[in-house]
Amino acid sequence: MLRRRLFVYTTAFAVGIVCAFIFCEMAKPLWAAALMIAAGSCVCRLPEDRTLTSKERRVLIISIVTGFFTMVVHFIALSSGAAEIADYDLHGVIKTIRYKEYGYEILAVPEDRSVGRYIRIAYVDENHQLEDELDIYGAIGDYITAGGTLRKFEGRDNPGCFDNRLYQASRGVRCGLTSRYIVIDDNDELLHRIHKRIMSARSGFEESFDGEPELRALVKGVVFGDKNEIDEATRDQFNENGTGHILAVSGLHIGFLFSLLSLLLKRRRTSGVNIFIVTVLICYGEMTMWSPSTVRAVMVMAVSLASTRLRRRADLLTSVSFAALVLLISNPYQLFNTGFQMSFLAMLGIAFAAPALSYFVGDYLSVIIAVQLAIAPITAFLFHRVSPLTVFINIPVTLIASVLVPLCIAGIGLIIIIGNMPVLLYQIIAGLLELLLEVNRVLNMKGSWSFDQTVCSPGLLIIFYCLIFAACSEWMRVQLIRKNYDVIKDAVICLIIPGLIMCMATYNQFGDDELVFLSVGQGDSLHIRSGSDDILVDGGGNAECNIGKDILKPYLLANSTPDIDAAVLTHLHTDHYKGIEELSEIYPVREIILSKQYSRSYESEHSNTRFITTADIIQVGEDCYIKPLWPVERSSTGIIASDEANEFNMVFMVYYRGVRVLVTGDLLEEDELHMLQYYSGTDELDCDILKVAHHGSRSSSSEAFLDAVTPDIAIISVGLNNMYGHPHEQTIERLVNRGVKIYRTDYNGAVGIDINRKGNYRIDLMKQQWSNNGI
């Protein structure tokens, strides 16, 4: 019979959830069926002996099927309802509230549960109304009334990048409210008064560090998981070192506190002591606003305490499995939450690897090392960053945090009891915070040991984890002692086959695309791949965010592009060139290419800049080249580009295996007419695919120009709900009247073009949300 039944059943339940995710979210029913059949066949293939009974086999199959239908039910609920409600009035209770750069982010429990379990409210406090009146910590649990536009969250815009819809679903949030007003009323219920007392202690603790803003920011991050006040350079150092988990409340923090309490009270493990420990953990959960990782960790600890009191066997693996199963039944989307994955993998690392490591390094260090070994692969996969020194750097950092967190909780406890924190305790905590900063800074070594990492298939990552945990398991040791090599071989096959099917099911369809028009908001960016060469034409840009760091770099790493051979700029408007400038500061960009018109005015720190004219050709691998068409410096017709930035705009024709793609940047109607005059009597402007100029503005894409270029496909790079009203209805109408198929990055996300050797092409879309036939 199975020694750890609940762990195996929970794993089977998770497999069912993954099958349903592929079926519903990825819309790949055949691959979902293949994975279900493979998983079921593997269960049936395992021999019926002392290891697995027929009853346990049936429960495994039922667990897979139950996980599948649980996920389907939640998907239907998530997908139901209107995509947008213009005037929505919300009445509910505040769950969490955080200050953001734009204003406030509030998570509320609505009275109207048809819109979901929670609603995320975004409120821009332009008049500083809330800033003057609101107690952020004390407002949790208060009643809220808000009104504005309610929208469902969108999925990822670019392949391999952040999926906001999936993230919000993992939090139980279906919709977001962009609020015009907010009214908050006090809640005088007993539990809320207790909560306010706890949060008042947290506020008082933070105010103790008001004289040292850097330490205040760090203590809020380390103890409460609030990173908003930590400067970007410090956050980057933690992330590069692989110690960023210290700045997010996790099972490690709860473990520090639980271990200290257990050590202090180990000789008096009565019911009262257990209740005291649970009460402290719950109070800490209140202070952290019950982050998902806190909920998971407290559940694990509560199961452990309950099993001890009831004299029932429940080791760490069983406790972790119970907590995971309860959370996944409640919301199966949590399986795809980064925090869920990392925290449970860390606990599995402790359960499987720590016992073996303890023989070499002792119990305490074995836990730290096991956690780092368990989360290192998924950290590299999720954040595209790896440091070979991560395990070693985490040892001193985690040791400091293991002392710091309990001391901070003790300080908060004293504030609750006596109203203030002793000076000596404050000095010790401040010293530890300074030591933590310095150790992390020194070991960072200016990021020299941290490297960008392109990603592998999630199926391969799952196979890796399954094999590693299986190799470290008690079951494997038993089979090796018994020399049951055939059983081991069958088990390995049963782990690998579903993983390989997952590799194929989750294959990135954009990985084969030669051209990808990226979604960079209100801006343009085109990625061209030919052989080993990678070219970007424009890179978007926004004055309020870093497109190079937040969009281009994650996209490139997620799509196996370790460097950019050349970045070609159409012109120097922010929404076209700024993203490239930002990218070149943090990523290998070998060359920047732009019009010779800018040779006297363009200033860049990039060491290799090339200026070109219409006489030049940009070769991209063997199958592609880029030909500049505009502006011409001088011609027999007397056409000269003006000094206005949009009219410095370069126009390119991309020739790829016979397919012609016209990239127009922000070409204006005046220059369109000049181009028609210059290229009159030639087919130079004729194209198969047109990148519509100026984001679909009515000042471009004139009737005469569209008649000359005759595209079959038009792609509009534009930001969702942009302030300019792009694309203009008149531009859309001109394209529709000519039978041109339109794709838009605001609705369709990234648009990929897969061109085969015969010159035929296929369109790939991140989102199937819009067609020009629906106008």
Number of C-alpha atoms within 10 A of each C-alpha: 13 13 11 14 16 17 19 18 22 24 19 25 25 24 21 28 28 25 29 28 22 20 20 16 14 13 12 16 17 12 19 24 15 16 25 23 14 17 24 21 14 17 19 16 14 16 15 14 9 8 14 16 14 13 10 18 19 13 15 23 20 17 21 24 20 18 25 25 15 19 25 21 12 18 18 11 14 18 11 14 14 10 12 15 14 12 13 16 14 22 17 21 22 22 19 20 20 14 15 13 8 11 16 18 19 23 23 26 23 20 14 12 11 11 21 19 17 26 27 22 25 19 22 18 16 10 8 11 11 18 14 8 8 12 15 17 23 19 23 25 24 18 19 22 18 19 19 21 16 24 18 22 19 16 18 18 25 29 25 17 20 17 15 14 17 21 18 23 24 22 18 21 23 25 24 22 27 20 21 14 13 16 11 16 12 13 16 11 10 9 11 17 14 13 19 20 15 21 26 19 23 25 17 16 25 16 13 14 16 12 9 11 13 17 21 20 19 25 25 21 22 22 23 24 19 19 17 15 15 19 12 10 9 16 17 14 22 19 22 25 27 27 21 17 21 20 21 23 24 26 23 23 26 25 16 18 23 19 15 16 18 15 10 10 14 12 9 11 15 12 12 10 16 19 14 13 21 18 12 16 22 16 19 24 21 20 22 23 20 19 19 20 24 25 19 23 25 23 20 24 22 18 19 19 20 14 15 15 13 8 9 10 10 17 14 17 18 21 24 27 23 20 21 24 21 14 19 21 18 13 17 30 24 23 18 16 17 14 20 20 15 21 24 23 21 23 26 21 26 24 22 21 23 24 18 17 17 16 10 10 13 13 14 11 17 20 22 22 22 24 26 24 18 24 21 20 15 19 17 19 20 18 18 18 21 22 21 13 14 21 19 14 19 23 16 16 18 20 15 16 21 19 15 24 20 20 19 21 19 15 21 24 20 16 19 19 11 9 12 16 20 12 10 9 14 17 11 14 20 18 14 18 21 15 14 19 18 12 15 21 16 10 21 23 13 11 15 10 15 20 14 18 19 21 20 14 18 20 19 16 16 19 19 16 17 15 15 15 17 18 16 17 16 13 16 17 13 11 15 13 10 9 11 12 12 10 16 17 11 15 19 16 14 20 20 19 16 23 24 18 19 24 19 13 23 16 13 15 13 22 15 14 22 20 23 24 25 26 32 30 23 23 29 31 28 25 21 21 23 18 11 10 17 21 24 23 25 26 31 29 26 18 10 6 11 17 24 26 18 16 23 27 24 22 20 22 21 25 19 13 18 17 17 21 17 22 26 26 24 28 24 18 18 16 22 25 26 23 29 28 23 19 22 22 13 12 18 13 23 15 17 24 17 24 24 18 22 15 13 7 8 12 9 10 9 13 10 12 17 14 14 17 18 17 9 12 13 16 16 22 14 12 14 20 17 20 18 22 21 25 24 19 14 10 9 6 9 10 16 15 19 14 9 8 14 19 18 24 26 27 24 23 23 24 18 23 17 15 18 20 23 27 26 24 27 27 25 20 18 12 22 20 14 17 19 17 12 17 14 12 8 9 10 15 21 18 21 15 24 24 22 28 26 24 28 24 22 19 16 22 24 19 13 12 17 20 14 17 18 18 23 15 19 21 21 27 33 26 23 17 12 12 8 11 14 21 24 14 13 15 20 21 14 17 24 16 8 14 15 21 16 20 24 28 28 23 20 20 29 26 27 26 20 18 19 15 10 9 12 12 16 10 15 18 23 21 19 11 12 14 13 15 9 5 9
